[in-house]
Amino acid sequence: MLYNADMKRYELVQIAQYLRKFKKISAVSRVGDSIIKMVFDRSEFLFFDLRRGDSHIFMKDGLKRAKIYKAPFDVILSKKFANSVIKNIEVLKDDRVLKFDVTSNSKYKSDEVSLQLEFTGKNTNAIILDANSVVLEALRHIDSSCSYREVKRGVVLKALKTEDRFVYKEHKEIEDIEKFLQNEYEKRAKNATATLKKQKILNIDKKLKKLKKLLDGLQDEESLLKKSDTYSLWGTLVFSNLDLVKGYEKEVELKDFDGNLVKITFTKEARSASEAGNILFEAAKKLKRKANSLYIERENLSEKIEFFQKLKNAINQASDEVEINILYPKQKHSKKAKGKMVSYESFYMEGFKVMLGKSEKGNIELLKEAKKRDIWLHLKDIPSSHVIIRTDKQNIPQSVLEFAAKLCAEFSTSQKGSYLVDYTARRNVKVQEGAHVNYVDYKTINITV
């Protein structure tokens, strides 16, 4: 059947029974595009994954998130259900719909509101309703032009039609609900993580192949500089022997400063000896500029190759899909600052920006751009990438700190093991020269990679 992967009604019924022991929803927020996290009585964490075709409920310790969701749905979800008192939790008759009825307490008034989580395959959704079943907000809005059941702010929510109620008739007793919810995550996570790793690494391998081809195709700086020196010498010899060069000649032999004969060929554009000398000097300058730009390009390509190789290793070591997507999201954030390419990489976790220097130049840029209250990290007593957590004057969660420390270790070393990472506020870091620093008032975190 099409929706066999979604929650079965008997599972929802037993989960609802388990949840009725709690009195309050302490906190609620979206931690993924389709995943809602609920904290019950400040102790129990449950995740409601509302992906179409594979909707389920699970438990998982330490689930990371890349960003803070601030859509209208998220604002109302938090406003109405954080610190709300649970009145009832039920599974609607003949439906795979889990409904939370709560009393929402705000500074000014209390509301009777409901959160309806629909595990119904193509109609899977999270809908916030008032006491009269009027939609306040929804995870997915559905227009009347494409469905008989409009899900839109201010509209009374209709019941699902019989043909949309795909309900399993079998019943199985779940002996341990918590273990069942943990298994719901584990049985999906292993295959999903492996598949995502394969996709991301395939994408990185394509990038590496392209970058290596560009690197191998670069001209040799040494030969360009040698040719530049030759043209410069020829230009000098021409100007030193203007009286010996006839205007119509296209090739001459002149003695260099060691008395050796040097054959010099002029371009067709040269109409005189002095013009030929100037053309040679200009050609020498162009070759020198090209050689210097090739050095920069070679350095940039080598830096990118090294970064993607380390990123590939980090993805291989990632524990779940969320961590993989934090390391290598679908849509990369722009790396341009003031029209220039920057030499550091940015990652986002829990809404915090974490920046990693990819080279000495990148480390220097980070030290210059970091604000005094930002958190700076570096491997203890070992040369490493500098890492900056942009705090925006907020307290940094331990999970973000550990993620930043892990980045620092993974992108600075090639050996697996345990590493000490020092961290402190940027204001406690004094630059000595380049990216060499002294720092005080620091703490240390132990990270295994």
Secondary structure, 3 states (H helix, E strand, C coil): CCCCCCCCHHHHHHHHHHHCCCCEEEEEEEEECCEEEEEECCCEEEEEECCCCCCEEECCCCCCCCCCCCCHHHHHHHHHHCCEEEEEEEECCCCCEEEEEEEEECCCCEEEEEEEEECCHHHCEEEEECCCCEEEEECCCECCCCCCCCECCCCECCCCCHHHCCCCCCCCCCCCHHHHHHHHHHHHHHHHHHHHHHHHHHHHHHHHHHHHHHHHCCCCHHHHHHHHHHHHHHHHHHHHCHHHCCCCCCEEEEECCCCCEEEEECCCCCCCHHHHHHHHHHHHHHHHHHHHHHHHHHHHHHHHHHHHHHHHHHHHHCCCHHHHHHHCCCCCCCCEECCEECCEEEEEECCEEEEEECCHHHHHHHHHHCCCCCEEEEECCCCCCCEEEECCCCCCCHHHHHHHHHHHHHCCCCCCCEEEEEEEEHHHEEEEECCEEEECCCEEEEEEC
